[in-house]
Amino acid sequence: MDKNLFRELYVFELNRRDKLADTMNSLITGLAILGGFLGYLVENHPFSVEVPSILFVLLSAPALVFYGLAAYNAILYYHLRGQYQAIPTLVDLRAYYEDVLTVFYKQNPDIEGTADSAFENYLNTRYAEATDKNAVLNDYRGECQRKAFTALTYVLVLASLSAIPHLYLKITTKNATTAGVMSQEEKNEACTLEKQLPKACRRG
């Protein structure tokens, strides 16, 4: 077995941890943006019993549910089941080599092996222990991220679709209001210019 294998696997899991942390920044940004977008749509939507409004509810409601799932898995990402493990520090490793192994083999010359080989076995064992624990934590965090990004994808799709009936109602409501205001202005102008038709003015 390659004597550097344990160290390489240990470094691999540390790099994987850092990549997961970088990806989490994108997830948090997505949560903030889509949360603001959904909040704006719900807060400013003119709810009614019209078909576009009902369609908006049918789309935005599951979007809110998926958003909650994404946020929940993002929280679970930080709720670690333990802590990342590191190998002993250089000071501890040196002390172990000099104070334990060297003295032990000097006092027991008949034992097979050397202090160097025993130290290499000890270091590989520490690498293996840390790698196993860090791999479990990285798998856990990776799964949380996967679920969160999947839910956030559904939020993006549903929120985008719900914006269509929302904008439709906004535009139609605005046009109806504008038409009503213009109609009233025309009536007022007609009343002012056509003094000879007071009855029409009173009807307006």
C-alpha positions as CSV (number, residue, x, y, z in Angstrom):
1,M,0.0,0.0,0.0
2,D,1.2,3.5,-0.9
3,K,2.5,5.0,2.4
4,N,1.1,8.4,1.2
5,L,-2.4,7.1,0.6
6,F,-3.6,7.9,4.1
7,R,-2.3,11.5,4.0
8,E,-3.8,12.1,0.5
9,L,-7.2,10.9,1.6
10,Y,-7.0,13.1,4.7
11,V,-6.2,16.1,2.6
12,F,-8.9,15.2,0.1
13,E,-11.6,15.3,2.8
14,L,-10.3,18.6,4.1
15,N,-10.5,20.1,0.6
16,R,-13.9,18.7,0.2
17,R,-15.0,20.4,3.5
18,D,-13.7,23.7,2.1
19,K,-15.6,23.3,-1.2
20,L,-18.8,22.5,0.7
21,A,-18.4,25.7,2.7
22,D,-17.8,27.7,-0.5
23,T,-20.9,26.2,-2.1
24,M,-22.9,27.1,1.0
25,N,-22.4,30.8,0.3
26,S,-24.2,30.4,-3.0
27,L,-27.0,28.6,-1.3
28,I,-27.4,31.3,1.3
29,T,-27.4,33.9,-1.5
30,G,-30.1,32.0,-3.4
31,L,-32.2,31.7,-0.2
32,A,-32.0,35.5,0.4
33,I,-32.9,36.4,-3.2
34,L,-35.7,34.0,-3.7
35,G,-37.1,34.7,-0.2
36,G,-37.3,38.4,-1.0
37,F,-38.9,37.7,-4.3
38,L,-41.5,35.4,-2.9
39,G,-42.2,37.9,0.0
40,Y,-42.7,40.7,-2.5
41,L,-45.1,38.6,-4.6
42,V,-47.3,37.5,-1.7
43,E,-47.3,40.9,0.0
44,N,-48.2,42.9,-3.1
45,H,-50.6,40.4,-4.7
46,P,-54.2,41.6,-5.1
47,F,-55.9,38.5,-3.8
48,S,-59.4,37.7,-5.2
49,V,-61.6,34.9,-6.4
50,E,-60.6,35.4,-10.0
51,V,-58.9,32.6,-11.8
52,P,-55.4,34.3,-12.1
53,S,-55.4,34.9,-8.4
54,I,-56.4,31.3,-7.6
55,L,-53.6,30.2,-10.0
56,F,-51.2,32.4,-8.1
57,V,-52.1,30.8,-4.8
58,L,-51.7,27.3,-6.3
59,L,-48.2,28.1,-7.5
60,S,-46.9,30.3,-4.6
61,A,-48.1,28.0,-1.8
62,P,-45.9,25.0,-2.8
63,A,-43.1,27.5,-3.5
64,L,-43.3,28.6,0.1
65,V,-43.3,25.0,1.2
66,F,-40.2,24.2,-0.8
67,Y,-38.5,27.3,0.4
68,G,-39.1,26.1,4.0
69,L,-37.5,22.8,3.1
70,A,-34.5,24.5,1.6
71,A,-34.1,26.7,4.6
72,Y,-34.5,23.7,6.9
73,N,-31.8,21.7,5.2
74,A,-29.5,24.8,5.2
75,I,-29.9,24.9,9.0
76,L,-29.2,21.1,9.2
77,Y,-26.0,21.7,7.3
78,Y,-24.6,23.7,10.2
79,H,-26.1,21.3,12.8
80,L,-23.1,18.9,12.7
81,R,-23.2,15.5,14.3
82,G,-19.7,16.0,15.8
83,Q,-16.7,18.1,14.9
84,Y,-14.1,17.7,12.2
85,Q,-11.0,15.8,13.4
86,A,-7.4,16.7,12.8
87,I,-4.2,14.7,13.2
88,P,-2.1,15.6,16.2
89,T,0.0,18.8,16.0
90,L,3.7,18.7,15.1
91,V,4.6,19.3,18.7
92,D,2.6,16.3,19.8
93,L,3.9,14.1,17.0
94,R,7.5,15.1,17.8
95,A,7.0,14.4,21.4
96,Y,5.5,11.0,20.7
97,Y,8.4,10.1,18.4
98,E,11.1,11.2,20.7
99,D,9.7,10.6,24.2
100,V,7.7,7.4,23.5
101,L,8.9,5.4,20.6
102,T,12.6,6.2,20.7
103,V,12.8,5.5,24.5
104,F,10.7,2.4,24.1
105,Y,12.8,0.8,21.4
106,K,16.0,1.7,23.2
107,Q,14.7,0.0,26.3
108,N,13.5,-3.0,24.3
109,P,16.1,-3.8,21.7
110,D,14.7,-7.3,21.1
111,I,11.4,-6.0,19.7
112,E,11.0,-6.2,16.0
113,G,10.8,-3.0,14.0
114,T,12.1,0.5,14.5
115,A,10.9,3.7,16.0
116,D,10.5,5.1,12.4
117,S,8.2,2.3,11.3
118,A,6.2,2.4,14.5
119,F,5.8,6.2,14.1
120,E,4.7,5.7,10.5
121,N,2.0,3.2,11.6
122,Y,0.9,5.6,14.3
123,L,0.6,8.5,11.9
124,N,-1.3,6.5,9.4
125,T,-3.7,5.4,12.1
126,R,-4.3,9.0,13.0
127,Y,-4.8,9.9,9.3
128,A,-7.3,7.0,8.9
129,E,-9.3,8.0,12.0
130,A,-9.5,11.6,11.0
131,T,-10.4,10.8,7.4
132,D,-13.2,8.4,8.4
133,K,-14.8,10.9,10.7
134,N,-14.4,13.8,8.3
135,A,-15.8,11.8,5.4
136,V,-18.9,11.0,7.4
137,L,-19.4,14.7,8.2
138,N,-18.8,15.7,4.6
139,D,-21.3,13.2,3.4
140,Y,-23.9,14.5,5.8
141,R,-23.2,18.1,4.8
142,G,-23.2,17.2,1.1
143,E,-26.6,15.5,1.4
144,C,-28.0,18.6,3.2
145,Q,-26.8,20.8,0.4
146,R,-28.2,18.5,-2.3
147,K,-31.7,18.5,-0.7
148,A,-31.5,22.3,-0.1
149,F,-30.5,23.0,-3.8
150,T,-33.2,20.7,-5.1
151,A,-35.9,22.4,-3.0
152,L,-34.5,25.8,-4.1
153,T,-34.8,24.8,-7.8
154,Y,-38.5,24.1,-7.3
155,V,-38.8,27.4,-5.5
156,L,-37.3,29.2,-8.5
157,V,-39.6,27.5,-11.0
158,L,-42.8,27.9,-9.0
159,A,-42.0,31.5,-8.1
160,S,-41.3,32.4,-11.7
161,L,-44.6,30.8,-12.8
162,S,-46.5,32.5,-10.0
163,A,-45.2,35.8,-11.2
164,I,-47.2,35.5,-14.5
165,P,-50.7,35.6,-13.0
166,H,-49.5,38.2,-10.5
167,L,-48.3,40.5,-13.2
168,Y,-51.4,39.8,-15.2
169,L,-53.7,40.9,-12.4
170,K,-51.5,43.9,-11.6
171,I,-51.7,45.1,-15.3
172,T,-55.5,44.5,-15.7
173,T,-56.2,46.2,-12.4
174,K,-54.1,49.2,-13.3
175,N,-55.8,49.4,-16.7
176,A,-59.2,49.2,-15.2
177,T,-58.4,51.9,-12.7
178,T,-56.9,54.1,-15.3
179,A,-59.9,53.6,-17.6
180,G,-62.2,54.6,-14.7
181,V,-60.3,57.7,-13.9
182,M,-60.2,58.8,-17.6
183,S,-63.9,58.2,-17.9
184,Q,-64.6,60.4,-14.9
185,E,-62.3,63.1,-16.2
186,E,-64.1,63.0,-19.6
187,K,-67.4,63.4,-17.8
188,N,-66.2,66.3,-15.9
189,E,-64.9,68.0,-19.0
190,A,-68.1,67.3,-20.8
191,C,-70.0,68.9,-17.9
192,T,-67.8,72.0,-18.0
193,L,-67.9,72.5,-21.8
194,E,-71.5,71.6,-22.4
195,K,-73.4,73.9,-20.1
196,Q,-76.4,73.3,-22.1
197,L,-76.6,69.7,-20.9
198,P,-77.0,70.0,-17.1
199,K,-78.9,66.7,-16.8
200,A,-75.9,64.8,-18.2
201,C,-73.7,66.5,-15.7
202,R,-76.0,65.5,-12.8
203,R,-76.0,61.9,-14.0
204,G,-72.2,61.9,-14.0
